[in-house]
Amino acid sequence: MPRRFQPPDAYGHPPATYHLLPFRFIALDSELEILVNEAGEYLIAPSGTARAVVRRSLDTRSDLYRRLRARQFIFDDQSSPLLDILATKYRTKRSFLDGFTKLHIFVTTLRCEHSCHYCQVSRQSADRLRYDMTEETALRSLDLMFKSPASHLTLEFQGGEPLLNFDLIRFIVPRAKERAAALGKGLDIVIATNLALATDEMLYYCRDEGIDISTSLDGPAFIHNANRPRPGGNSHELTVRNIQRARDILGIQHVAALMTTTRLSLDHPTEIVDEYVRLNFRSIFLRSISPYGFALRTRAKTGYETERFLDFYRKALAYIIDLNRRGIDFAEVYAKLILTKIMTPFPTRFVDLQSPAGAGIAVAVYNYDGDVYASDESRMLAEMGDKRFRLGNVHQDHYEDIFGGERLIRTTQASVVESLPGCADCAFQTYCGADPVFHYATQGDPVGHRPTSDFCRRHMAIIRHLFSLLASEDTDLHRILFAWIRERGMQDIVAEAAA
Amino acid sequence: MIDLSTYGRPVRLERRLVARVTRTPEPDAACREELVLVSDAPADAWGDLAGYRALLTTRSLAECSGVLEATPLPVICEAKQVEHLRTGDVIALAPRTGHVRTLLRPESPNNALLATERCNNYCLMCSQPPIDRDDSDLVAVNIEAVRLIKPAPATLGITGGEPTLLGEHLFRLLAEMRRCLPTTHVHMLTNGRRFAWQDFTARFVAARHPHLTLGIPLYADNAPDHDYVVQARGAFDQTMQGFHQLARFGQPVEIRVVLHALTVPRLVDLVEFIYRNLPFAAHVALMGLEITGFTKPNLKILWIDPYDYQAELRRAVEYLALRGMNVSLYNHPLCVLPGSLWKFARKSISDWKNIYLDACEQCAVLERCGGLFKSAEHQHSTHIRPVPSSVACEALA
């Protein structure tokens, strides 16, 4: 006997009431607000939606109600809240924590022939004994690095100018590879260098060993040379020539560039972007200047207001989006990273913006003298005389003391946005992060005071700005942003997705 | 269109037999054990019949009786026709009714085993309405079919009903497929509800075939809407939990969405939900409605002309493709799709129920088009028309 078909209300009358799941909200503008659930799923809705949700005054027959329920802001008696699935999504978003410290920075020397205004640590000195890392220190650092449980490690050489101690790089690389192979771990190797001293022999070595190059390019010559003085005043010319040489030898995808924003940069967003486009880069990372080291000391020269940076950032981003609309594939990396957090169910590997902060638990710095720091910024602070974030020394301390010690635990505890005053209730929590070193350096306290924090202001403004882009129904813009997220050209994206 | 069944008059057929067709007499009697000789030629062309599993012929009982006295074997005679049967096909011969059903065709890309006719959903648009009776004897038929099929087909489906209701029997079938057809790609259609139980999923995964994907339907981003379509309370929660259990065990899954008046209006919400909650899905298939089974009595609440949901479809497909998800359109003739969606359209309709209309002969993209279901011959989109070559060139440029 066939069954009869049942009408819709046999499977769920509009419920009399509903229950809340954790979510946070914030105004986007005077008409819209942003609601974000525990797993980072968002809804841009008319102002007053959050109030209606909480007051139980939503129309339970509405599409908005269905949307809120489907995105796990609320649940009702019609179905299970599917908490396991919410937990899986939460876990996926936090999976950057898996494996503990992955990025290991070796400061092979503090010496440098540049004297950049914003540089935190470098020394113009010929004193190799004093400022170079020894083989013994390197070996002890490798011991610690390979105690990390991560299945894939990145080894980054920094300075100073690491090429000034290239013999040590040649010493470390085969030993790191040996250990990685013995332990079955993946290993990426990067050298952060200004390339000024790169010989062809060094570059061929990098090619043969699969080492990537990350160099510094601040924009066109008049900005770059002003920011990065060196004897001869020809840093830009050298950098551009060497980028080309490095690309010829290593391949274009193995040579990246980073820019630092200074006061001088702020008036020239389009010129800086144009310079990156001209040199055939596929992206730019619009980083703000850090407040450490010489940068803090020379504030008069490089310091600037957060508002001016934001203005610069928005102008540059708008210009970049416009370039994409005109058919030039070019991404802004900072936006790309935050948009990945907002628009996808996946995490990023961006250690500078995460919770708990990446310091020590995602990145560690082995200084030339054997001191271990929680981050690059931590050692810059130490160069200014404050060793608060020095976790130990490779010659004196065990792995457990350095990476499981009281110092790192306290630093990490001060960087959990879920429990930080001002962050705990913030709608952007899932997309943002904490920086205890920054707040200690600028406010004297690793927890920090959000209303007066430049870090907070900057990130709130950038994330809000990105949401205002998402609020538009601009299909082309969404395509551009996903091309960035997926690191694909628009041609590919359109060929694959345009429907 | 290909016939997959015929019938005749059973003689000495006491139980259901599964056998592999040979259209020409097998000279070596020792090699006849798995074979059914299928012939419309006169009896004197059959040779001796010793060792065959059965005989299937269009000839009358009177014509057969002579040979049969010499070699008693199960027979279906007076078959209506046998033209559709090819050497290598695996068929089932039913006692009493004399029904002859084709189970597998080695050359076909559309082979599927009907695991059971029972189901714990009762979907408004079910194309294979469930029958609530104990049909666990089908398992023996399917296992025998798997043993007989030669050469191993490239792909083989398992369908139903709801295969997971078989429990142990399903694991036995999968084990046999793993043993006999280790290189075949196996695709099983299931509503996924039973996988909500972790112990079941663990045992399924332990028994599964190495090249198995599961096709699991999802009709809404919320329980009441999905449960209404599948006519089962709690189905959404179980299916969602099933997806996640399967993902935990690394079992590849495909999500199937049948498009009709109840699923189209919130299609974009559904694909957003899929991306956020099921990003591990190996494939998302958005499927046109087949007007058969339960769809017929429910057509009033289900029907929407595919031509009229192009906008929703375009947004949904772009949403998924932009995010790198693998998305396909099934069961949509190209003339009801905007040209930009053609590249997502697959020839998805099984050969035995696939037709084209007379109008299609003038179409410039007939070769690329998946055509229509046989059941849509008289009831289909009002926009089926030949695509002129100018339009085709533009769309394919």
Chai-1 contact restraints between the chains, C-beta under 6 A:
chainA,res_idxA,chainB,res_idxB,connection_type,confidence,min_distance_angstrom,max_distance_angstrom,comment,restraint_id
A,R3,B,Y122,contact,1.0,0.0,6.0,A-B,restraint_1
A,P8,B,Y228,contact,1.0,0.0,6.0,A-B,restraint_2
A,Y11,B,P224,contact,1.0,0.0,6.0,A-B,restraint_3
A,Y11,B,D227,contact,1.0,0.0,6.0,A-B,restraint_4
A,Y11,B,Y228,contact,1.0,0.0,6.0,A-B,restraint_5
A,Y11,B,R233,contact,1.0,0.0,6.0,A-B,restraint_6
A,G12,B,P224,contact,1.0,0.0,6.0,A-B,restraint_7
A,E41,B,R276,contact,1.0,0.0,6.0,A-B,restraint_8
A,R66,B,N222,contact,1.0,0.0,6.0,A-B,restraint_9
A,R69,B,N222,contact,1.0,0.0,6.0,A-B,restraint_10
A,A70,B,D221,contact,1.0,0.0,6.0,A-B,restraint_11
A,A70,B,N222,contact,1.0,0.0,6.0,A-B,restraint_12
A,A70,B,F273,contact,1.0,0.0,6.0,A-B,restraint_13
A,Q78,B,A223,contact,1.0,0.0,6.0,A-B,restraint_14
A,Q78,B,P224,contact,1.0,0.0,6.0,A-B,restraint_15
A,S79,B,A223,contact,1.0,0.0,6.0,A-B,restraint_16
A,S79,B,D237,contact,1.0,0.0,6.0,A-B,restraint_17
A,S80,B,D237,contact,1.0,0.0,6.0,A-B,restraint_18
A,L82,B,M240,contact,1.0,0.0,6.0,A-B,restraint_19
A,I85,B,H244,contact,1.0,0.0,6.0,A-B,restraint_20
A,P345,B,R276,contact,1.0,0.0,6.0,A-B,restraint_21
A,P345,B,P279,contact,1.0,0.0,6.0,A-B,restraint_22
A,F482,B,L322,contact,1.0,0.0,6.0,A-B,restraint_23
A,R486,B,G324,contact,1.0,0.0,6.0,A-B,restraint_24
A,E496,B,A321,contact,1.0,0.0,6.0,A-B,restraint_25
A,A497,B,E318,contact,1.0,0.0,6.0,A-B,restraint_26
A,A497,B,A321,contact,1.0,0.0,6.0,A-B,restraint_27
A,A497,B,L322,contact,1.0,0.0,6.0,A-B,restraint_28
A,A499,B,R314,contact,1.0,0.0,6.0,A-B,restraint_29
A,A499,B,V317,contact,1.0,0.0,6.0,A-B,restraint_30
A,A499,B,E318,contact,1.0,0.0,6.0,A-B,restraint_31
A,A499,B,S340,contact,1.0,0.0,6.0,A-B,restraint_32
A,A499,B,L341,contact,1.0,0.0,6.0,A-B,restraint_33
